[in-house]
């Protein structure tokens, strides 16, 4: 997914993937009977719902990621792992 590394925001990608997402949902809801008929044929058509979910997930996920980037919501960078200095073992005599 897109991660902005500066001041440039992925506005165009957000619009494109938003339009693609809306088009996919509109096509799925308007042609629901056709999709149901095709996917219920069996054989390789049984993979249709899975592929459809992957396509929807990719388009909607990319849209959502770019939207959050445009709004300025980004993940907090991980803190650098510190090398903890271990205490030195000391030899002691209990007398």
Secondary structure as GFF3:
##gff-version 3
##sequence-region A 1 95
A	DSSP	alpha_helix	11	30	.	.	.	ID=ss1
A	DSSP	alpha_helix	32	39	.	.	.	ID=ss2
A	DSSP	three_ten_helix	43	47	.	.	.	ID=ss3
A	DSSP	alpha_helix	48	70	.	.	.	ID=ss4
###
